[in-house]
Amino acid sequence: MEIYNLCLITTRHELLELQKQDVQTICKQFETVAEFPQNPQEQKQLLSKYDVVIGTLPVNLIQAIQQNGKTYITFSMKSLGTFKTAEEVKGVVEKYGKDSVAILVPSKPGELYRAMLYQGLKEVKVVVQETPIIIHADGSPALKGE
């Protein structure tokens, strides 16, 4: 297991106790930001001092992190389902433990509670694979497989 000097955590949520423990296991120090910048110049500037980024980001931002030579790690989460009431959610938390269950509360009336079980950290790499569809090797059109 690799140990990183300084890690950037990107999250709008408070980390679960188990997430904090895992981050502290692989990071000598870490800092948290709520938002990862969209602008490439801001990304480069932010990433310059960190060894790794830990969070839950879309593929395009993971690619940007990789293009800046940094490792990307995400929180492995498993859905435990949706629930109508806080009482139902309380039972899930009691079953799995408050240190490893994240609860997403409804933001609007009629929405459900969502429960997620934290399962660990995993490194993510985005690989671009090219597959030729039409090839013009000698100037004449040819379809793949001809």
QUITA-V575480 format. One record per residue. RES is the residue in one letter. D_CENTER is the distance of its C-alpha to the mean C-alpha in whole Angstrom. Layout:
# QUITA-V575480
RES:D_CENTER
RES:D_CENTER
This chain:
# QUITA-V575480
M:19
E:18
I:18
Y:17
N:19
L:17
C:14
L:12
I:10
T:8
T:9
R:12
H:13
E:14
L:13
L:15
E:17
L:16
Q:13
K:15
Q:17
D:14
V:13
Q:17
T:18
I:16
C:16
K:20
Q:19
F:16
E:16
T:14
V:13
A:13
E:12
F:11
P:15
Q:15
N:19
P:19
Q:21
E:19
Q:16
K:18
Q:20
L:17
L:16
S:19
K:19
Y:16
D:16
V:12
V:9
I:6
G:4
T:2
L:5
P:7
V:9
N:12
L:10
I:8
Q:12
A:13
I:12
Q:13
Q:16
N:17
G:17
K:14
T:12
Y:8
I:6
T:4
F:6
S:8
M:10
K:13
S:15
L:18
G:20
T:21
F:24
K:27
T:28
A:26
E:29
E:27
V:24
K:26
G:27
V:23
V:22
E:26
K:25
Y:22
G:22
K:21
D:19
S:16
V:16
A:15
I:17
L:16
V:20
P:22
S:22
K:25
P:28
G:28
E:24
L:23
Y:21
R:18
A:17
M:14
L:14
Y:12
Q:13
G:12
L:9
K:9
E:9
V:8
K:11
V:12
V:16
V:18
Q:21
E:25
T:27
P:31
I:32
I:35
I:37
H:40
A:41
D:44
G:44
S:45
P:42
A:41
L:38
K:36
G:38
E:42
